[in-house]
Amino acid sequence: MAKTKESKIQIKLVKSLIGCSEAQRKVAQALGLKKKDQVVEHANSATIKGMVNKISHLLEVTE
Protein backbone atom coordinates (compact mmCIF):
# COMPACT_ATOMS: atom_id res chain seq x y z
CA MET A 1 0.00 0.00 0.00
CA ALA A 2 1.41 3.39 -0.99
CA LYS A 3 1.35 6.06 1.68
CA THR A 4 0.22 9.49 0.55
CA LYS A 5 1.94 12.52 1.96
CA GLU A 6 -0.48 14.47 4.15
CA SER A 7 -0.34 18.22 4.03
CA LYS A 8 0.54 19.95 7.27
CA ILE A 9 -0.73 23.19 8.76
CA GLN A 10 1.06 25.40 11.26
CA ILE A 11 -1.11 26.88 13.97
CA LYS A 12 0.04 29.86 16.04
CA LEU A 13 -1.73 31.18 19.13
CA VAL A 14 -1.70 34.97 18.60
CA LYS A 15 -4.04 36.02 21.42
CA SER A 16 -4.00 35.06 25.07
CA LEU A 17 -6.43 32.56 26.55
CA ILE A 18 -7.16 34.91 29.46
CA GLY A 19 -10.85 35.75 29.43
CA CYS A 20 -11.78 32.86 27.13
CA SER A 21 -14.39 30.29 28.02
CA GLU A 22 -13.38 26.94 29.46
CA ALA A 23 -14.45 25.19 26.25
CA GLN A 24 -12.11 27.40 24.20
CA ARG A 25 -9.25 26.71 26.59
CA LYS A 26 -9.81 22.98 26.25
CA VAL A 27 -9.74 23.21 22.44
CA ALA A 28 -6.45 25.13 22.58
CA GLN A 29 -5.03 22.55 24.99
CA ALA A 30 -6.14 19.71 22.70
CA LEU A 31 -4.29 21.40 19.83
CA GLY A 32 -1.18 21.55 22.03
CA LEU A 33 -1.20 25.31 22.54
CA LYS A 34 -0.33 26.63 25.98
CA LYS A 35 1.34 30.01 25.57
CA LYS A 36 0.88 33.03 23.34
CA ASP A 37 3.02 32.94 20.15
CA GLN A 38 3.48 29.16 20.44
CA VAL A 39 3.44 27.31 17.10
CA VAL A 40 2.37 23.70 16.55
CA GLU A 41 2.12 21.62 13.40
CA HIS A 42 -0.74 19.24 12.67
CA ALA A 43 -1.99 17.17 9.75
CA ASN A 44 -4.59 18.97 7.65
CA SER A 45 -7.60 16.86 8.65
CA ALA A 46 -11.27 17.59 9.18
CA THR A 47 -10.90 17.15 12.94
CA ILE A 48 -8.13 19.72 13.22
CA LYS A 49 -9.97 22.13 10.90
CA GLY A 50 -13.03 21.93 13.14
CA MET A 51 -10.97 22.66 16.23
CA VAL A 52 -9.29 25.60 14.50
CA ASN A 53 -12.69 26.91 13.42
CA LYS A 54 -13.89 26.95 17.04
CA ILE A 55 -11.12 29.32 18.17
CA SER A 56 -10.17 30.96 14.87
CA HIS A 57 -10.28 34.43 16.47
CA LEU A 58 -7.29 33.42 18.64
CA LEU A 59 -5.20 31.72 15.96
CA GLU A 60 -3.14 32.32 12.86
CA VAL A 61 -3.02 29.36 10.45
CA THR A 62 -0.52 28.78 7.63
CA GLU A 63 -0.39 25.80 5.30
C-alpha positions as CSV (number, residue, x, y, z in Angstrom):
1,M,0.0,0.0,0.0
2,A,1.4,3.4,-1.0
3,K,1.3,6.1,1.7
4,T,0.2,9.5,0.6
5,K,1.9,12.5,2.0
6,E,-0.5,14.5,4.2
7,S,-0.3,18.2,4.0
8,K,0.5,19.9,7.3
9,I,-0.7,23.2,8.8
10,Q,1.1,25.4,11.3
11,I,-1.1,26.9,14.0
12,K,0.0,29.9,16.0
13,L,-1.7,31.2,19.1
14,V,-1.7,35.0,18.6
15,K,-4.0,36.0,21.4
16,S,-4.0,35.1,25.1
17,L,-6.4,32.6,26.5
18,I,-7.2,34.9,29.5
19,G,-10.8,35.8,29.4
20,C,-11.8,32.9,27.1
21,S,-14.4,30.3,28.0
22,E,-13.4,26.9,29.5
23,A,-14.4,25.2,26.3
24,Q,-12.1,27.4,24.2
25,R,-9.2,26.7,26.6
26,K,-9.8,23.0,26.2
27,V,-9.7,23.2,22.4
28,A,-6.4,25.1,22.6
29,Q,-5.0,22.6,25.0
30,A,-6.1,19.7,22.7
31,L,-4.3,21.4,19.8
32,G,-1.2,21.5,22.0
33,L,-1.2,25.3,22.5
34,K,-0.3,26.6,26.0
35,K,1.3,30.0,25.6
36,K,0.9,33.0,23.3
37,D,3.0,32.9,20.2
38,Q,3.5,29.2,20.4
39,V,3.4,27.3,17.1
40,V,2.4,23.7,16.6
41,E,2.1,21.6,13.4
42,H,-0.7,19.2,12.7
43,A,-2.0,17.2,9.7
44,N,-4.6,19.0,7.6
45,S,-7.6,16.9,8.7
46,A,-11.3,17.6,9.2
47,T,-10.9,17.1,12.9
48,I,-8.1,19.7,13.2
49,K,-10.0,22.1,10.9
50,G,-13.0,21.9,13.1
51,M,-11.0,22.7,16.2
52,V,-9.3,25.6,14.5
53,N,-12.7,26.9,13.4
54,K,-13.9,26.9,17.0
55,I,-11.1,29.3,18.2
56,S,-10.2,31.0,14.9
57,H,-10.3,34.4,16.5
58,L,-7.3,33.4,18.6
59,L,-5.2,31.7,16.0
60,E,-3.1,32.3,12.9
61,V,-3.0,29.4,10.5
62,T,-0.5,28.8,7.6
63,E,-0.4,25.8,5.3
